[in-house]
């Protein structure tokens, strides 16, 4: 089930339930250092599998400000309901080129641009997405996310993944930029070798999802790897469709599906 109210390149909208099969049944602290669409965190919260605290982080300030507004229940207060495409077109000229976006502007850009190209200043408005109400249809998910965030202690940070404070009893789920596509995110110079070295020194269990390439298999070869097929939702076209692509799950523990899924 799609839990996230926003569209995000490489997001796990279609894969949350599958990924949860490889995460311990209950974790005290759940940390997602590359927040993106937060599909896995929202799935964990929905299933009641985070006992104490959720830690959200991302380097993208507009993204984090959106999630903060959702958590603080201020998003809908400032969200203008736009029902005419002509009105949106006028707003879009300001939205598409702005470096700093209001949370509602970020949300609209996420839901209504071609290919979810939120970080591109050349993002093109999709009339089809507007007609299909991809923005209004996701408002209930924002309300649901607000309630979920407030069901546990939730911390939201806007920093580099390696500057987050490490806490005891934390399980980490990493969904970093796809290898070879870093420019689509706020991580144009992302160093995967440095990231792998960070994983070597990280205390606690962690799970990583990445696109499956020769380079990613080489970089993460020392860990447990599992190949799987990820669902991609292709939006903004005359025929929105779902496609499959090969991905890797990487972990510092055996990747086994168990009935109760308690990773020892």
PyMOL commands that set and color helices and strands:
alter all, ss='L'
color gray80, all
select helices_A, chain A and resi 16-20+39-46+61-71+76-78+85-97+103-112+114-116+127-131+136-149+161-163+182-184+192-200+214-219
alter helices_A, ss='H'
color red, helices_A
select strands_A, chain A and resi 27-32+50-57+153-157+170-174+206-211+224-234+241-251
alter strands_A, ss='S'
color yellow, strands_A
deselect
rebuild
show_as cartoon
